[in-house]
Amino acid sequence: MQRIRRFFSKRKSSTVKKPVVDEASRDNESSSNTTSKGPLPPLPSSSSSVKSGQVTALPEPLYPATLQALEANGSPEFCLQPRMLPDAIKAPAVPTDQVISSIDAQDKGTPDEWIPRDPRMIRLTGKHPFNAEAKLTDLYGQGFLTSTNLFFVRSHGAVPKVDAQMAIDWKVEIKGLCDNPVIFTIDDFRKMFEVVTVPITLVCAGNRRKEQNVVQKSLGFNWGAAGTSTALFTGVRLADVLDFIQPQRGAKHVVFEGGDSLPNGPYGTSQLTSWAKDLRRGMMLAWAMNGLPLEPDHGFPIRLVVPGQVAGRSVKWLRKIELSAIESQHYLHFHDNKVLPMPVGPDQARADKSWWYDSRYMIRELNVNSAIACPDHDEVLKGDIQDTYTLRGYAYAGGGRRITRVEISLDEGTTWELAEIQYPEDQFRNFAFDDTIYGKVDLTQSDQCFCWSFWSFQVTVGRLSEAPAITARAMDESLALQPRDMYWNAGGMMNNWWFRVCIHHLDDGSMRFEHPTVAGTQSGGWMQRLKDQGRDPAKPIFGVSSSNETVRDDDLVVQEVVSMTKPGVTRRITKEELAEHTNAENPWFVVKGEVYDATEYLAEHPGGPQSITLVAGEDATDDFMAIHSADARRKLAEFHIGTLVGSLVGGDQPTDDSDRPGVFLHPKKWKPSRLVSVKDVSKDSKVFRFALEGDDQALGLPIGQHVYVRLKRRVERSGQKVSEDMLVKIYYPTPTFPTGGKMTLGFAELEAGDAVELKGPIGHFIWQGDGKALIHGTTAVVREVGMVCAGSGITPILQVLRGIFEDPSDTTTKAWVLDINREFDDILCREELDSLASQFPSRFSLRYSLTAKNIPVDWNHSVGRVNLEMLEAHLPSPSKEGIVCLCGPPPMEQSVKDSLTAMGWRPTSQIIIF
């Protein structure tokens, strides 16, 4: 500390404090080094504010309130509360949420199982690492300042476990190209420099990313619109610290490193030295939020806070500061917080690392952004046309720039009206005071805007009843304006196109509001709905009447043209060579005349290896192109080995004539089957009865597997006697699904005598009976089977149920079914399901859920779309001998799979998608 003493004698700046030796400071210093394990005292009251120039104190004890509460078993008298501002100060209230004092069940078994967390937070990356945001309505409802309970969290790995003594001893090393390298404890920072408190809004660069992910999956996870929060941060100015250490000429960058342990090294990033030294940029080293020590998730015991920039620049658990001639060389400094050019897709970004090292694409300052918080997603409004409703939301900008206008449109951007803007941050410009904990609170001379603003717009119910959507956009003082169109990028960063809320006008005169997305793995939002309809969610149009909504040609999603060949491959492959690779060990197949070797991809194929081996040696063009996405086609190019000489189409197609005696289905041959009859079982579901080839012939479809179907018309067959039933739900065109379902509409047009073609069986799951299942070719003991389905997805589920409960050798296997339907009359096979539940009450749990508004009065099952709470309540807990089977619309299957993974189910071996 000798260097520090010499500095005291020569420094004149008011930002460095002279030592004050009195009884109060001695008490503060001695208490800060206590290691007592007894009850923890509360903070001093705000009435103990001190005169300017006196020594401030660290929050006492310097230990997160949640951990104190946890160790005190949640006893209220030992739970620290946020420090209130003086009563005379007219400023936004500090949140007073109850301190979380228990461990969330989802954290048990993870490296973070010691951290109390608010269960209201929406987890975006499963159990671990913890990345989470609050519900938008909860976040907005807290007001200007956000409690640590609901403050968004971005972590790349396990949180460093720091106890009270470690916090006291925590050191930050400052070194590199500077005249005064030092190692400071947190208390050294407090003694050496002026302690300040500043309100700051932090925003994740991925805020609103899920909207981009619906358009095209990026490399990031699904942030909603609540990846932003605001708090009072207490610490010292970075500019004062840099002024003390005296950067040398050539020190162009200040590099910061955290104390976390990650696979590619600790998190780190850097700032331009010129920016870091600029007091107007407001960077600080903070140890407290809202008057309390930082929480573990937010960087305890000390972190960098960089206002006006993306939160990824605010390094948590700060350990090192280095003055350097070059920018940070930390892995995530390069591989995160970049807006790559739109033409660079996720696969290209993964394969070509040079994109990440181009400094032109680095994100520093935030862009202008806004969101609508009121009305909430799925909120329903009904009232007289003259009643007034207040639209509300937030807006923010970067670099300290002020939001100068927020505009609202009720006609999808044709005309705009100004909203009222409230700037709660400005209330802090009207006073200045010193406090023992907060230090100096003084924004009277600051014109920087580092916080979000709130906007409101009053509108009559009558106007809303005539509007197709509510659209919001903001502008800052540099005249930067939120754009109409999305700038999609591979990282899913900085999404700030107009925020739109769709208005659904219901039959009873009420209105239901639909946000673009719902955070995390939750389903919902107009963007996915439009995508499911075949429309482009990046070009939304809501203004067509719901009674005659049509899809315009220019509104349909144009299929991306993707090259499926590998550059430089010129090999010519004969049909004889292809025929040598029809086995399951090294299968080759043909798509559009090109040959592919799938051997190395068998284990990775999402549909299991059998989907590939079934077409070994064949032309798979029709099957592949019909069901695979642009990403899958792009992936196919990796396995391209040459061009086929000749063609397999028509008579040249290799055949396997080895039919299985007494079995209709063939895994490599399309087999025709004539429609015998059609029976309606609900308003949109039918049972189609197809004839097989001969007497006593079995279909040959094991429990849990499925078939490919091709539709033909008017192909009469004779001698077909044995029949097989197929239950199909018809997706007719509707105002919300104007194109309907192509395949099912084709079924709806079938008449007796028409034919379909079947090929199979196919699938990676077979229920073998007696508590055993074949999963990806491996037999597993299964004693607990959870099943989730929607609509006609009940059919494979019912087959598995029959396999379990009609098996006399199996008396122990248990089953759970969660069956989601729109209306009560949509529940298919209900009588059989209810009968099984009645016959096997100790082994079979059955739960329905309805998503429509008209729910029967005596309904005693669930209501709403499937969600995490529903899965946890009505499915078995993850276990070694458990699986969960899914069958429904692809978005539902993916959402449920993500939720099950978060619950602890292994996605590759325990989650079966039919």
N, C-alpha and C positions, 0 to 999 in steps of 0.2 A: 504493500500500500504506500511505499515511499513516494512513488511518482504522483499519487493522488494528493499527498500533503503538499508537495511542491506546487502543484497546480492551484491549490487553494490560495496560496500566497500571492499568485500573480494574476488570477482570473478576475475580471471585473463584471462579467455579464450577469444580469439578474437571474438568468436561468440556472445558475449553479448556486446552491445555497451554502452559506457559511454554517459551520457546526454550532449548534446551540446546546450548551451544557446546562441543563436544569433538571429538576426532579422529574418533570413529566417525560422528558426525552429519555432519562435513565430508565424510568419505568417501562417505557415503550420498548427500549432495546433489550432489556432483560426479559420481558414477557415474550418477545418474539423468538427467543431461543428455548422456550420451555418445551419439554418432551412429555408433559403430564398426560396421562391417559384418562384423567377424571372428566367430569361433566365440563362442557365447553361454555364459556361465558358469552353473553350476547354482545353485539357491537355497541359501542358508545352511541348515545342518542345524537341526533343531528343538532341538538341545541349546543353541543360542545364545539361549535365551529371556532376556528382560531383566527387570529389576525394574520394578515399577509406577511410572509417572511419567516414564520415559525415552521418548525419541522412537523411534517405530517406523519401519520402512522400507517403501517400496513394494516389491512383488515386483520383482526385478531380473533381467533387464530388464523394464520394463513393456510387454510384448509377448506376444500369444497364443502358447501353447506349440505349437499346430499350425502357425502361420506360421513359427516358429523351426525346427521340424522340416522343414517344406517347403523352406525356404531352405537347410537343411543336408543336403538330399537324404535325409532320414530317418535320418541317422547317429545311433545310440543315444546316443553320448556328448554330443551336442548337443541332445537332446530333453529338455526340462524334465519333471519328474514332479511329481505333486501333493505338496504339503508334508505330511508326516506329523505327527500330534499327538505330543507327548512320550510315551515308552514308559510312563511311570508313570501316565498318564491312562487310565482305563477308560472308553472312549467308542467309539461306532461307528467302524469303520475308514474312512479316506478311500479312495475307489476308486483303484486303481492300473492302470487300463486303459492299454494302450500308446497313446501320442499318435498321432493320425491325421496322416499326413505326405504324403498323396497326394490328388489331385483326383478326385472321383467322376466317372465318365464322363457321368453325367446332368447335371452342371453345366457341361460344356463347351459353349461357345457362348451361355451365359447371362451376365448381369451379375455373377453370383456365382462365376464359374469360377476365382477366385483363392482360394477358401475350402476347405480340406480338411474333408471330412465323412465320417462313418461310413456305409459302404454298408448297414449293417444297419437304418438308420432307414427307416421306412415313409413314403414321400412321399404326402401327402394332396392336393396341388394340382399334380400333374405336376412338370415340371422346375423351374418358377419361377413365383411366389416359393417359397421353401423353407419349407414347413410340414410338420412330421414328428413322429412319435412312435416309440418303440421297440416291439417286440413286448412284450406284457404280461408274458410269462414271463421275458424278458430284463431288463426293468425291475425286476420284483420280485426276480429273482435277484441283482441288485446289492446288495440290502440297503437299509439306511436312507438312505445317501447315494448320489446318482446321479452317475456320471461325466459330464463335459461331452460325451463321445461320444454318450451315450444320453439326455441331458436333452432334453425335448421342445422344439420350436422353433415359434414363431408369428411370422411376418413378413408385412407387407403389401406389400412391394416389395423392391427391391435393398438389400443390406446396405451401409452406408457404408464405404468403403475407407479405413482409418486405418492409417498406418505408424507406426513407433516414434517418430519425431520429432514427428509430429502428435499422438500420445498425450501426449507430454511437454508440448506446447504447448496441449493441449486446454483450453478455457475454458468454464466454466459461468457464465452471467450471471444474477444474482439481482437483481430489480428490482421496481418497482411500489409498492404501498402499504406501505412499510417505512422505518424511520429510517436504516438502514445498507445501501444498495444496494452490491453488490460484484460483482467478477468474479474467480472463483477458478479456479486450475489444480487438478489432482488433488493435486499436492504441497502446495498451499496447504491443502486440506482436511486432509491428513495432519498438517501442522504445527499447524494451528489447533485441531483438535478431537480428542477421544479416539477412537482407532481401536478398533473392536470387531468381533468375529466372532460370528455367530449362525446356527444351523441354521434354515433356512426352507424350507417346501414351497410351491412355486408350482403353481397349477392353472389350466389354460385354462378359460374359461367354457363352451367347447364340448365339454369332456370328456364322452364317451359320446354325442355328438350323432348318430352313425350310427344308433343305435336310434330316435331321433326321425325321422330321414330315411327309415327303412323304413316307418314308419307314414304319414308324409306328408312329401314333400320340403320342407325348410326352405330358408332363404337361405344356409345355411352348408355347408361341406364335411364329410367323414366322419371326425370324430375317433372313435377307439375309446376304450378305458378306460385308455390309458396317456398321456393328456394331462396328466400330473402328474409332478413330479420334485422332489428335495430336494438341497440343497447347503449348504455352509458359506459364507455370504456375508460378505465383509470390507469395511468402509468406515466411515463416520461416521453418527451418528444424525441424522436430519432434524430432530428436535426441538432438538438442540443448535445446528444451523445457523440455524434460525428464531429461536431465543433470541438469537443474535448479531445478526441483521439487524433484529430488533424490529419485527414487524408492527404496523401502525397500526390504530386503530379503523376499522371498516368493511371491513377485509381479511378477508372471509369465506371466501375460497377461495385455495388455492395451486395454480397452474397449472404444469404441467410440459410441456416440448416436447422432442422428440427431434431428432436430426440427420439423419434419413432424408429422402429426396426422394420424395414420393408425388404422384399426379395432383391430389389435392385439398389439398395442403399437407402438412407434416410431421405425424407422429403426435403427438398430445397429449391430455392429459386432466387432471383436477384432483381435489383432495381438499379436503374441508372443513378450514379452518384449525384449527378446534378439534381435529379428529382428528389432523392432521399434527403439532401441537404436543404431543400426548399421548405421553409416553415409553412408556406401556403398549401403544400400538398398534404400536410397533416399526419404524416406517418408517426406511429408511436409504438413503444414497447409497453404492453399492458399486462397487468396482473389481476385486474378486477373487472367485473361486469355488474352494472346496477348496484354498486357498493358492496358486492360480495366477491370473494376469491373466485377466479375462473373455475368452471367445472372441468372434469377430466376430458369430456368430449370437445371442449372449447379451448384447450391448450394449457391447462394448469401444469406448472405454476406461472408461466410467462409466455407470451406470444407476441409476434409482430402483428400490428393492425394497420392496414393500408386503405384509407378511405378513398372512394371514387374509383377503385380498380376492382377487378374480379377477386372474389374471396380467396382464390387459389394463390394469390400473392401474399396473403396474411399467414405466414408460417406459424404453426402451433408448436408447443413444447420447445421453444427456442433454445438452442445450445451454442450456436456459433454465428458470428458475424465476421465476414472477411472482406477487406478492401482489395479489389482485384482489377487487373487490366482487362480481363475477359469476363463474359457473363457466366452465370452458374453452369456447372457441368453436371448437375444432378439429373438423374434419369427422367424424373417427372417434370423438370423444368422444360425439357424438350418434348416429352411425350404426353403432355397435357396442356390445356389452356391455349390451344391453337385453333384458329378458324382457317382450315385448309380450303383451297379453291373448290367451288362447287363441282367441277368435273371429276375431282378425285374421289372415287368411291371408297367404301370401307376396305374392300379387299386390296385395292391398290395402295391404300395408306398403310395397311399391315405389311405388304410385301416390299414396298419401296420406302425405306426409312428416311431417305433424304428429305422428304416432305416435312418431316418433323424438325429438321435442323435448319430450316429456312427462317431466319428471324423476321422476315416480312409478314409472316402469318401469326406472330405472337399476339396474344391478347393482353393489353394493359388496362386501359380505362374501360369502364362500363359504357354500353350504348344506351340510348334512350329507350324506355320500355314502360308499359302500363298493363294493368289487368283489371278485370271486373270481378269484384268480390260479392256484390249484392246486385242482382239476385244470385243465390247460390245454385250450384248444379242440382238439378232435379227439384228445385223449389217450385211450388205451385202457387199461383196468385189468382185470386178471384175477388172482384169488387165492382162497384158501380163505376161507370165510365168517367164520372167526374172526380173520382177519388185520385189522390196523388200518391205516387210511389217514388222513392228516392233511390236512384242508381248510385252505387258507391264503388270505389276501387282505389288502387294505389298507382303511383308513377314515380320513376326515379331516372336519373341520368348519371353520367360519369364525370370524372375530373373536376368535381366541385361545381359543375354547371347546374343552374336552376331550371326546373321545369317551368316553362312560361305559358303553356296552354295544354289543356286536355280537351279533345273534341269528341262528341258523341254523334253517331249516325243511327237513325232508325230505318234507313232505306238502303242499307248495304254500301254506304260510301258515296251515294249520289249527292247528298247534302249533309252538312255538318253543323253542329251547334256547340257553343262553348259551355264547358262544365265549370263549376266553381272549384277553386283549388285552395286547400288549406295547407299551410306550411308550419307544422308544429315545431320544427327546428328553430324557426324564427323567435319563438318565445324565449329561447336561451340567449338571444341577443339583447334582451331587455334588462339583464341584471348581471352582476358579477359578485362572487363570494368565495371565501376560503373555508375549507372544511378539513377536519382531522383525517378523514378517509378519502374524500373525493379530491382533496387538494384544491387547486384553483379551478373554478368553474367560470369561465369568462369567454364568451363569444361576441362581446360587444364590439370588438374591432374586426371581426371576421365577416367577410362577404362570401365565403365558400359554402356551397350546399352539398353536404356529405350524407344527407338523409333522404329517405323517401318522403313524398308528399301524398296527401289524400285528396281525392276529388269526389264531387257529388253532383248529381244532375236530377232535378225533379221533373217528373213526367206524369201525365194522367194515365190512368188505366185504359181509357179510351184510345189514346195514341198507341199504347203498347199492344192493344188488341188488334190494331191494324198493321203492326210491324212484323216483318219476317225474322228480324234479328236485331240485336244490340251490338254496335261496334264501337270500340274505343281506340283512340290513338293519342300520343303525346308528342310534344315538341320541347326541346330545351333552348337555352339562350343562344346557342350557336346555330340555331335553326335546323338542327338535326331532327328529322321527323320519322316516326315509325312507318315502315313501308307497308304497302298493301300486300306484297308477295313475300313469301318465305325465302330466305337465303339458306337452303339446305346445305349442310357440310358434314363431312365424314365423322367429325367429333361431336356433332350435335350441339354446338356451342352458340351462345349469344342469340338465341331465337327471339326476335322482337317484332314480328309482323303484327298487323292489327289483331287485337283481341276481340273475338266474336262470340256472342252467346246466341244460340238459336232459340227461337220462340215457337213452341208447339201450341196450336190453338185447339183445345179439347172440345168435345161435343157438348159439355155442360157449360160452356162459356168461359171456363178457366184457362189459364195459360201455364204451361210447364217449360221451364228454362233449362237449356242443355249447354253446358260448357264444352269447349273443344275436346278436352281429355279429362281423365281423372288420374291422379298421380299414382305411380308405382304399377303394380300388377293388377290393380283394380280395373274392371271393365267399365265401359261407359264413355259417353262423349260423342259429339256429332261427327268428328273426324273419322273414327273407326266405322261409324254407321254408314257414312258416305262411301268409304272404301269398300265395305261389304256389299254395297249396292252397285259396284262397278264404276262409281264416280270418282273424280280426282279430288281428294281432300285438300289439296293445295290450291284448288280453285273453287271454293265453295260458292254456291248460289242457293239462297234460301227463299227467294222471292216468288217462287212459283206456287200457285194455290195448291193446297194439300188435296183438293178434290180432283185436280187434273194435272198433277205433277208428271212431267215427262223428263227423260234424260236427253239432252241435246247431244248431237254428234260431237260437238267440240268440248262437251263436258265429260265424255267417256275417257277412261285411262287408256292411253295408247301403249300397246305392248312394246317394251323396250327390245330393240334388236341387239343381241349379244353374240359375239363371236364364240363359237364352241370348239375352235381348233387351235392348236398350239403352233405359234410361228416357227418356221424352219422344219416342220415335220413333212417329209416328202415320201415316206415309205408307201409302197403299193402292196396291199394284202389280198391274197386270193381267197375264194370261198373255201377252198380246201384247208388253208391255214386257219381260217375262222372256225371251221368245223372241229379242229383239234382242241378248241377252248370252250367246249360246251359244259364242262364240269364245274363243280362248286368251288374247286380249289383255285383256279385261275381263269375266271370267266371273262370273255370278250363279248361285246355286243356292238350293234350298229345303230347310229342315229344320223339320219340325213346323209347316208352314204359314207360316213366317217366311222372308223373303228376305235373303240375305247377298251382299255384294259382296266377293269375295276378291282383287281386283286387287292391292292393296297387300301382300298376304300371300304371293303366289306364290313369291317368292324365299326367304322364310323357312320355308316349310312343310317340316317334317322329312322327309316322304315325297316331296318334289319337287313341282313345279307340276303335273305330269301327273295326280296324284291328284285335284287340284281341277278341272282343265280337262275331265276325263273326265265329270264330272257337271254341267258348265255347262248351265244352262237346265233342269235336272231336279230332281226331288224326291230328295234324298240322305239322307233320314231314316234308313232302315234301315242303310245303309252307315256313316253317321257315328256313330250311336248305338252300333253294335256294336263299334267299334274305338277310340273316343276316350275319354280319361279325363275326370274332373271338371275338371281344369285346362284341358284343351282346350275343353271346353264353355263354361267361363267365358271363355276367350279369344275364342270365337266371337262373343260379345256385342259385341265391339269393331267387328265388321263388319256388324252388323245395320242394314238400311236401310229395312225396311218389312214389311207383312203382305200375303201373296198374296190376291188376290180369287179365290175359287173354290178348286179343288183340282186337283193333278196326279195324284192317286192313281187308278189304274184307267185308263179310256179317255182321261182328260184329259192323261195323261203325254205330253209331246212325244217324238217318235221320230225316229230317223235311219235311214232305210231304205237308205242307200247302202252295201250290203254290198260287201265286197272279193271279187272273183271268185276262186274256188278257195281261199278262206281261211275257216276256220270261225269263229274268234274275232272278236268285234266290240267295240270299246272302249266303246260306249254302250248295247249291248243284251245282255240276259241270253239266252243261247242254250242250249236244253236238249240234254242228251247222256245216252244210255241206257247203263247198266252192262251190260257183256257178260260179264265174268268177274272172279273174285277169286283171287289166288294168294298163299299164305303164303310169305314169304321169311325170316322169323325168328319168334320166339315172340310178338312184338308188332308186326310190320311186315308190310304186305300191298301187293301191286301190284294196283291197280284198273284194268281195261281198259274204256275208254268208247268207244262208237261215235260217229263224226262223221256228217255229213249225206249225203255222196255220195262217189263214186269219185274218186280222185286229189285229194282235198281235203287241204290242209295245215292244221295246227292254227293256225299264225300266231303263234307265241310266240317272239320273238327270244331269243337266249342272254342270260341274266341278268335277264329279266323274269318276271313271275308273273301269275296270274289270280285273280279273285275267284270263290268257289264258294258256291252256295246249295244246300242239300240238299232234295230232293223224294222222294216215295215213290210207286212203282207208276204211273208215267206211261209207258205203252207208246208207242214210236215205231216207225215203219216206214221202210224205205229207208235205214237208216244202215249203211254198210259199212266205211268207213275207220275205224281205231281209234287211240286214243292211250292210253298207259299213265301211271298216276299212282301214285307210291310214297308211302305214308302210314304213319307210325308211330302206332300206337294207344296212347293213354295210358289204360290201364285203371285203375280205382280200386285203390289200394294203402293199406296202413296209414299211410304217410307222405304220400299224395296221395289222400285218401278220396273226393274228388269226381271224380277222373279228368279227362280232357280232353273238354269237351262236344262240340267239333266232330269230333274223331277218333272218339269213341264213336258219334257219328252215322254216320260212315263204316263203323264195324264192324257196324252193323245193316243196311247195304245188302245187297240181294240182286239177283241178275241180273234185269234188267227194270226195276229202279228207276232214277230219273233224278236227275241233278244239273243245276244251271244254272251256266253259266260266263260270265264277262265279262272282257274284257281285250284286249290285254295292258296291264299296268300296271307302272310302275317307273321309276327314274331312272338305270338302268345298262343298257347293251347292249354285249356284246362283238362288235365289228364284224369282227374278224379281222386278220391281218397286223400284230399288235402295236398295234392301235388299239381304243379304247373310247369310247363315247358316255356321258359322265357329266354329268348335269343339263343335257343339251342341248348340251354342248360336246365336240368330239372331242379326245381326248388320246392322245399316244403312250405306250404302256405296255409296258415290257420286263421288268418284274418284278411278278409277281402272287402275293401271299401270301393264303392262305385259311384261315379257322378255322371249324370246324363242329362240331356235336354231333348225334348220332343221325341222323334223317332230313334234317337240314340239309345232308347231303352232296349232295342232289339238285341244287340250283342250282350247287353247287361242281363237281359232275361235269360239268354242262353246259358250264361255262367251260373245264374241262380238255379236254373233247372239242373245243371250239372252238379251243383252242390247238394241241393235238397232232394233230388230224386236218386241220389247215390246211397244205397243201403249200407255200404261199407263205411260211410263217412257220417259220424254222429257228433263231431266236435267243431268242424269248421264254421266260423261265424261270418256273417255278411252284413254290410251297411250299404244302403242305397239312398242317395240324394238325387231326386228326380225334379228337374226344373222345367216348368211349362208356363205358357202365357196365361191361359185360362183353365178353369177346372175341367171343361169339356175336352181340352187338348191332351189330358193325361191318357196315354195309350196303355193298354194292357192293365188297367187299374184293378180290375176284378182279380186277375191272377196274382198281381203284386200284393193286394190286400189279403188274399187267401193265404199266401205264403207267410205273410207277417203274422196272421192269426194262428197258423199251424205251428210255427217255430218262433214263439215270442222270445225265447232265451237266446236264440242264435241269429235272428234276423231283425235288424233295425231299419225301418222304412220312414223316410221323410220326404214330403213333397214341398215345393215352393212355387208360388204363382207370382208372375211379374206384372200382370195387367192391373188396371185400377179397380175393376169390378170383382171384388173378392166375396165369395159366399159368406153370409152372415154367421153361419156356424163353423167357419173354417178354423181349424186348430193346428194347422201346420204353418210353415214359414211363408213370408211374403218378401219378394224382391229377388234381384239377381244373386247368383252365388257369390259369396265373398269369403274372406278369411275366417271371420267369426262363425259363419255357417259351417265351414269345413271343420273347424276345430270342435264344434258342438255335435256334429252328426256323422263324423267319420272316426275310425279308430286312430289312436295315437301311433306314431311311427314305431315299428317293432321289427325285430329280425325276421319274423315269419309273417310279415304283413305286406300287402300290395294295395295299390289303388288303381282302378281301371276307369278310363274316361272315354266318353263318346258324345259328341255334340258339335256345334259350329266351331271351326278352327280358332276364332278369337277366344271363345269360352275355354276351349281345351288348353290354349297357351296360358291364359290367365290363371286357370286352376292349377296347371302344372307349376307355374311360378310360385303360387301360394303354397302348394304342397312342398315344394323344395324349401321354401322359407320355414315350413313347419318341421323339417328334418327328414322328409322322405328322400331317398336316393333317386334322382331323376332317371338314371340309366337302367336300374334294375328293379325298382319298386313302383314306378309310375308307368302304366300301360295305356297307350293311346290306341284305340281301335281304328 
